[in-house]
Amino acid sequence: MYTYTFMQINIASPQSDRRMHAPDVPVDSEDMNSLVLRSQARSMDYGLSSFDAADFSRQSHLTLLQSLEENKFLFQHAAPVMESLYAQIVGTHSVVLLTTADGTVLHSLGDPDFLEKASRVALVPGVNWSEKTKGTNAIGTALHEKRPLLIEGSQHFMNVNQSLSCSCTPIVDPKGHVIGALDVTGDQRNSHLHTLGLVRMSGQMIENHMFAETFSRDISIRFHARIEFLGTLVEGITVFSPDGRFLAANRSAQFQLGLSHDGLRAHTFSSLFGVAISQIHDLFSGIQPKPCQLNLFSGLSVWCMAKLKPRGPWLYSNDHPKQDSTPKASASTFTPRKSELSSLRYLDTGDPQVAAVIRKLCLVRNHDIPIMILGETGTGKDLMAHAIHSDSERRAHPFISVNCASIPETLIESELFGYEEGAFTGARKKGAIGKIQQADGGTLFLDEIGDMPKHLQARLLRVLQDRKVSPLGACKDVEVNVTIICATHQNLKSLISQGIFREDLYYRLNGLVVRLPALRERTDFDLITKKILMNVCQNGLQARISDDVMQLFRSYKWPGNFRQLHSLLRTASVMSGCTGLIEKQHLPDDFLDDLAQAALCPVPLPADDLDLTNGDEAGNLQDVTLAAMAQTLRIHKGNVSTTAKALGVSRNTIYRKKNLLPPDVWG
């Protein structure tokens, strides 16, 4: 247990805002030209030719499994951030990539239309993208230069890659060592200057999450020259032992302090902040602690927040509730304190559809009835699953979450079922316990169950029937006692008819089926918006939303649901300083573009899973649907991704009706 409070530190000689942001700013155009020339010279020294064909050499399944195991800490913290990043660029013909420190791709997420192109240039898991194998490229060059880079078009050394635009940032661990890279690659024709900024912010988020977990039991000081940047990605974080010895600092802290990680080792808490470590609890205490001020050793004026070992109850916290470390595709709608998460009642904010769902869940609670949660991506299905577990008699046992879409298909079997020592080359000594066995006595949450490979569906069905799991390479089964919650945004009945999902598994999982409404369908939108805004405006500050902006919010379709709303409000609150009124000028350009596109095609489509029955009414509805779809496809020149986003439906909805649409709509 720790306490977050604030201290205002008065400083005699404030410095300029040049220290305000992280040190890894992109290079200017002149330096960039020199950097590219140096990289291309290295490429030739490696014996590469710009006319070389794409190198499709990739790691074997077993080697990729071992790489994922070796980089598990990175992957666990990067996977959810990758999902959030992808949600912001969906429909832009791009792919999000996570690599190891040597440039080997570990995981990818992307638009289906671009994933096919990416595979043609070897942008797939298991392929190495270091400069030694691919020449000048964003991943290899950013890792070599240890700085974020945008490499596009002819800047690539190999001609085969010159149709790409790639934005990449290295990722460092809490000790300052580069352990991987985050990259967004897309078609150069659709290049956006802001993509590198999104990648850099996402990289900082991954680093800060790893930092917080590594030093969760130490004294953390979070600081920035401007108070509105506390609690954001650009705040500095330093960590000290109870006796004041320096342990670590994130990159923003190193930049603001003007010292490298190694240079900070010579300092203590008192030498950096001018306050004895023994005074910390006195300075950072009180029911409603007030900011105060002191000088840093450099004279920089900073505002601080401390995470301390408590002397009493929690006073203030902006920590996220600690859950299991399994990667998840969707982020929470907003992040309440752990005690608030422990009940389904917390999720009842006045919408009658949600209230009806909660009533049903309460009736089947503690009866071990499988629960299936349906809903669009970003509607809070994972948060609902955790609340179900927390309200059950199994709450003292593990809640294990497996996202069937975020784990590479080649690795999901070993993740779910585990493996014995010697099961394959590179397997860990003593093997590894799978997620199903980890959930023994508790709850197993299978998110995006529709994306589970079909050959594993049969194994899962056997686990549900026999209550036994068979790890890879094991000679005998292991008994397990789990209750199952699963979730999906897909129409499983449609997947069954296509032969993608097993019908017997479907009926084993759907003991109780509940549907979470999309954000645009909820009657408690205003209250939800207020709660999210209270969460993103931390440090005791609070922004307000103008009436004009709220009207825009109410008219928007919110295809990304709560995740999209949370991301938008977080950005807008920072733009407004978390102290003023959020106006239209504080909203992201892509959101305003979506509103403008929606105005061109105001006819709503039915939900993806709506079954059209026979009859005149159904026929009329389908005619309206097809007309709206055709009109929007023409506007977007046949681009299925952007059309789906404008209409607020999935790409599969459009593909399913492809044969019913006129041929001229495809551009």
N, C-alpha and C positions, 0 to 999 in steps of 0.2 A: 504494500500500500504506500502511496506517495501523495504529496499535496502539491498542486499547482497554484502558485500565487504570483503576484506582480510586484516588482520593485522599480520605481523610477529612479534612475541614476543621474544626478545632476553633474553636468560636465562644464568645465570652465572654457574649453576651446573647441566648439563644434567644428567638424570638418565638412567638406563638401559632400555631395551625394555620389561622388565617384566610387565610394565604398558600398554603395547601397545594394548592389546586385552581385550575383555570383561571379567568380573569376573566369569561368570558362565561356566568355563571350565569343561569338563568331569573329573570325578575322575579317579585316576590311578587304576591299577588292584588290588593292596592290599587293598586300601580303598574301592574299589567296592565290594570285597568279604565281608568285614565287613558290608558294607551298606546293602547288600542282606541278610546277616544273621540277622541283626536287623529287616529288613522288614519282613522276614519270621517268626521271633518270634512274631512280632506284629500281623501277620496273624493268628497265632495259638491263640493268646490272644483274637482275635475277634470271636473265636469259629469256624473258618473255617477248613476244611479238604482238604488235597491235592487231595483226591479222589472225591470231590464234582463234580457233573455234571455242565455244563455251565448254568448259571443263565440268563434266557431270560426275566426276569421281566423288563418292560420298561414303560416309561411314556405314558399316554394317548395322543391322538392327541391334546387335548385342553391344557394339561399340557406342552407338548412340544412347543406349540404355545406361551404359556406364558413364558417359559424359553427363547425362541428366542427373545421375546419382551424385557425381562429383560436384555438380553445380546446383544441387538441390536448394541451397539457401537462396541463391540468386533467383532461381526459377519460381520458388514459392512466393517471393515478394514481387517479381516482375509480371507474372501471369495476370493477376487482377488489373494491374496498371495497363498492361497491353490491351485488355478488353475495353477499358475506359478510353484509351487512346483511339482504338479502332472505332469505337462508337462515335467519336468526334470527326472521323475522316471517312466514314462509311459512304460508299457511292462515289468515291473519287478515283477509282481504278488504282488502288494502292494496296500494299501488303506491309504489315508490321512484323519485324523480325527481332528476335533475341539471339545474341551470339555469345560464345565463350570468349575468354581473353585472347585466344589465338584466332578469332574470327570465324569459328565453326557455328553454323546456324543450329540453334537448339529448338526453336519453336517459331511458328509463323501463323499469322491471322490475316485474312485479306478478302477482298471482293472476289467472288468466284470467277468473274470475267478476267480479272487480272492475275489470279493464281495460275491460270493456264499459261499466260504469257511468262509469269515468273518462273514456272517450271522449265520453260524453253531456254532460259538463261541461267539455270541451276540455282535459283533463289529458293531452295527447299532445305528442310532440316537434314543435317548430316554433311552438307557441302561447306567447304572452307572458303572464306572470302577475304583472306589476308592479302596484302600486297604481293607476297611471294607467289600466290597462285592466280590472282585475278588482276594484278597491276593496280593502278590508281583507281580506287573506288571508295565510297564513303565509309564503309565498315573498316576495311583494312587501313586506310589512310588516317581515319579518326583514331583508331587504336594505336597506330604508330606515333601520331602527333600528340595523342592524349588530350584531344580537344574536340568539341562538336564541329561538324563540317557539313556543308552542302556540296555535293559533287553531282553535276548534271551534264548531260549531253556529251560534247566533245572533250570535256575534262576527264572522262573515263579513258583509261589507257587502251583498253580493248574495244575495237570497233563494234563488236557484238553487243556491248553494254551501253552504247552511246544514245540509245533511245530512252534511257532511264534518267530519272531525277531522284537522288538518294540523299536523305537527311539522317545523320547518325550522331549519337553522343556516346562517349565511353561511360561506363558505370564503375564507380569505385566502391570498395568495401569500407567498413567503418575504420579500418586502419590506413586507408588512403591508397590501397593497391587496386589497380585496374583489374576487374574480374569479368568484364563482359562489355557488351554494347547493345544499344537499342537503336533500331533503324526503321525508317519508313521509306519504302521505295515505290515509285509510281511511274506512270508514263510522263515523259518530259513535256508533252503537249499540255498536260493538266497540272503542271508544276505550280505550287503556291509558296510564296515567300514565308508565310507564317508557319509552314510545316516544321521547319527546324526549331522554331520557338516551342511548339507543342511537344516535340521530341525531347528537347532540353528540360522542359518542365516535368515531363513524365519520368525522365532519368533522375531528376532531383527527388521526385516523389519516391521512387524505388530506393534510392540511397538513404533517404530519411527514414523510411520504414525499416530498412535493415539496421540502421543506426539505433533506432528506438528499441528494437528487440534485443540487440546485442548488449546494450547497456541499461536494461530495464531495472537493474537493482542498484544503480549508481546515482550520484547527484548530477543532474543535468541542469545547465544554465542555457536558456534560449534568449537570444538578444538580437536587436537591430537598432540602427540609428533613428528609425521612424517607427512609432508605436503601431501604426496601421499595418506594418509588415510582420509583426509578431503573429505567430500561428500560420504563416504562409510558407511557401516553398523556399523563399529567399532568406528566412531567418537563420542566424548563426546558432549552432548547437555545440556546446563544449561539455565534456563530462569529467568529473573529478571523483577521486576516492574520498571516503569520509574524513581523511586527514588532510585533504586539499591537494593531493597529488594529481597532476594532469594525466588524463587517460586517453582522450581522443577529442577530435573536433571535425565537424563536417566541412565541406569545401567553402561554404559561405562564411563560416566562422574564421577559417584560415585567411580568407580574403579580407574580411573586415578588420581582423587583428594584424594583418600585414606580415604573417609568419607562416611558414610551412608546418606540416605535422611534426617533422623532426625538430624544427626550431621551437615549437611550443613545449617540447618535452623538458626544456630547461626551466619552465615556469610552473608556478603553483596558482591556486585560485586567488590568493591574496595579491600576488604580484601582477596578475592580469586585471582583476576587478577592484583592487584597492580595499578589500574587505576581508577580514579574517574568516576562515571557514567556520570557526566556532560561533560566529555571529549570524550565520545563515538562518537558523530557525527564528531568531528574533526579528530579522529583517523581512522574512517572508512568512509572516503569520498574521492572524486576525480573521475575523468572520468575513469581512469584506475588505481585504487588504487594499491599501491605496498605493499608487505608484510613488516612488521617491527617486532621487538622482545622486550619482557619484561619477567620478572619472575612471575611464579605462587607463591603463598604463600609457597608451599612445595619445591620450587626450580626446579620443573619439567619444562623442555623446551617444549613449545607448540606453535603450529600455530593455529591462530583463524580466524573465519569468523563470522560476526555479521549480524543479521537480525534486522533492525531498522525501526522505524517510519520515513518516508522519509522527507527530507527537499526539495527535488527536484525530478526529474524524476528517473525512474529505471536506475540503473547503471550496476548491474550484478545480475542475479537471477538464482538459480538452483531449484526453487520451481516448482512443477508440477502444471499445470493449474487446478484450482478448478472446479470440475464438480459435478454432483449430487452424493449423497452418496450411491446409489444403488450398491450392489456387482456386479462385472462384471467378466466374465470368462477370457477375454483376455486383456493383457496389451497393451498400445500404442506401436507402432513401435519405436518411439523415442519421446521425450517429449519436444516439442517446447514451446515457450512462448504463452500465451493466445492470444495475438494479432495475432500471426501467424496461430493459429488454426481457425480463424474466416472466412476463405475462402477456398473453394474447390481448389483454385489455388495453395495453399500450398502443396497439395497432388500430384500435377502434376510435377513429377520430370523427365519426359522425356520418360516414357514407353508409346508406342502408344495405348496399350490396356487400360491403366488407363486413358489416355487422352480422348479416345472415351467414356469411362464411364462418365467422368466429363462433356463432351459435352452434353450427353443425360440428365444428372441430371440438368444441367443449363436450358435446354429447358422446363422441367416440373416444375421447381422451382415456388413456390407460387400458384400452381394450385390444391393443396391438393390431388394429386394423390398418392395413396399408393406406397411405394417403397420397393422392396425386394432385399436385397444384398446377393448374393451367394459367396461362397469362402471357402477355407479350413480354419481350425482353425489357428488363428494367422496372418491372412492376413490384419488385420486392418479394419475390418468391423465396429467396434464400433467407430473408429476414423472418418471413412467416414460418418457415421450417424450423428455424432456431427457436422461435417463440413457442412452437408446439412442443419441442423437446423440453424447453425450460419449464413448461407448465405440467409436464408429465412426471410419473413416478420414476422415470429413468434419468431425471435431471442430474443425479449425482454421478452418472456414468458418462462415457464420452459421447460427444456429438461430432461425427465424422462426416465431412462434406467432400464429395467427389464430383468435379465438373467434367462430365463426359465429353464436352466440346473443347475444353482447354488443354487436356492432356493429349499428346500425340497418340495417334491410333496404335503405333508400334509399341507404345509403352504402357497403355492403359491396363493390359492384362496383368502385368507384374505389379502395377500400382494397386489394383483391386484385390488380387488374390495372393500377392506376396510370392516369395520363392525361397527355396532351401539353399544351403551352402553347396556350391558346385553345380547349381542348376544350369549355368551357362558360363561361358568365358567372361570374366570381368565381374561376376557376381560377388557381392560382399561376403566376407567371412561371416559365418553364422546366419547368412541369408537376410531376408527382410520380411517383416510382418505386413501383410496387405491391409488396405483400408477396411475391408469387411471384418477382418479379425480384430483390428483396432477398435471397431465399434462394438465389440462384444459387451453385452449388458446395457448398451445405450441405443443410439439412433444413427442409422446410416442414411444420409441425404444424397440422393443421386440427382444432381442438377443436370438439365438438358439431356434427359434419358433418351430422347429421340435420336441423339447422335452416337449412342453406344454401338460399336461394330456388331454386326449380326452374329458372328461366331462366338462373341462373348455373351450374347443374350441367352444362349442355351445354358452356359455355365452359371449365369446369374439365376436362371429359373431353377436349376438344380439346388442352388444354395437356399432359395426361398422354400423349396419343397422339403428338402432333407435337413435344413438347418445345419449344414456342414459345408466347409470350404476346403478345397484341395490346392495348396500352394504349388507353384511350379517346381517340379523335381522332388516333391514329397512322396513318401511311400504310403502315407495314411492320411485320412481326412481329419479335420479339426472341427469340433462342434462349436457353433456360434449361436448366440441369442441376441438378435437384433430386431428392432422394429424399423420399417422402411418408410421413408418419405421420398417421393420423387417429384420432379418438376420438369415442365417443358413449355416452350412457346409454339411447338409444332402441333399439327393435327395428326395424332398417332393413328387414327382410323384410316386416314389417307395413306400414311406410311405402310400400314398393314396391307392395304389394297395394292400397293406398289411392290410388295414383297420385301420391304426394307425393315419392317419391325414385326417381331413374332406376335401372333394373336394370342397364344397361350400365355406369354409373359405379360401382355397388356392386361388380360383379365386377372392375372395374379397380383398386379400392382394397383388396380383401380378399385380398392375396397371402398374408399370415399373419394370422389372427385370434386374438387372445388375450383372455382375460377376467380382470379383476382382481376378486377376491372382495370382497364387502361386509365392513365391519368386524365385523359380528356373526358372520360365517362364519369368521373367521380364528382360528387356533390360537395365534398369537403376540400376542394382545390385551394381556396383561400387560406384555410387553416394549415394545410400541408405546406403551402408556400411560406407562411409565417414561421413554421417550425424549422424548415430547412434554412431560412435566412437567419434565424437565431443561432443555428448551429455553425454556419459558415462565418458569421460575424463573431469571432471569438474575442477574448481579452476584455470582455465587458462592454464592447462596442456594439452598436445596433444601427443598421441602415434601414431605411423605409423605401417602399416601392410606390412610385407615383400612380395616380389613378389611370393615366393614359397607358402606362406600361402594364398594369394589371389587366386592362382591357385587351391588350395584345396577347397577354398570357392566356386569357380565357378563350380567345378565338383560335389559338394555335392547336395543332393536332398532337404535339409532343410524341413523335415516333420513338424517341429514346426514353420516354416516360420519366420516372423519378431520377434516374441517373443523369439524363439530359438536363432536367430542371436544376438538380444539385450543381452540376458543372457550370451552368449558365449563371446561377445566383452567386456562386463562389467568385467567378470572374467579375461580374457586375458589382459585387460588394467591394472588391478591391479597387475597381475603377472609381467608385464613388467615395473611397476612403473609409468605408464602414461607418461613417458618421453622418452622411447626408442622405439625399433623396436619389434613388436609382431612377434615372431618366432614360429616354430612348437612346441617347448618345453613349450610354454605358453598356449597351447590349452588343454582343458579337455580330460581326457583319454577316456571317453565315446564317444566323438566326433571322436577321432582317431579310436576307435573300429568300429564305424558306417562306417567310410570310408573303413576300411579293409573288413567289411562284404559286403559292396556294390561292392567291387572289385570282390568278389566271384560270384555275380549275377548281371552283368551289363545290363541285358535286361530290358528296362523300361516297365511298365504296363500302359495301358490307364487310363485316369482319371476315378474316381469313377462313375461319372454321364454320361459316354460315352455310348450311346445306340448303340449296335452292330446290324446292319441291315442285311437282308438276302443277300447272294451273296458270291462269291469266296473270295473277299478282306476281307469281314467281317469274313468269316470262317478262313482265314489264320491268321488274327489278333487275333482271339480268341484262335487259336492253340498256337500262340506264348505266349499269356497271360497265358494260363493254364500251358504251359511248364515251364515258368519262375516261376510261383507260386508254382508248384510242386517241382521244384529244390530247391527253398528257404525254403519250408516247411521241406524238408528232411534235409537241412543243420541245421535248427533250431529244429529238432526232433519233428515236429508237433506243435510247439508253435505258435499260431496264432498271439499273440501280437507282439512278436519280428519279426515274418515274415512280418507283416503289416508295422512295422517301417522300416525294411530293404528295402521294396519295395516302401515305400512312399505312401501307400494307407491306407484306413480304414479297421478295422477288418471285418466290414459288407461286404466289397467287397469279402473277402476270404470266409466268411460264405455263401454268395449267390451262390458261384461257388463250394461249397463243394461236391455236387453230381456229378460234372463233373471231379473231381480229383481222381486219383487212390488211393485205400485204404492204400497203404504202406507209404504214405507221413505223416501220423498222428503220427508217432513215436511208 
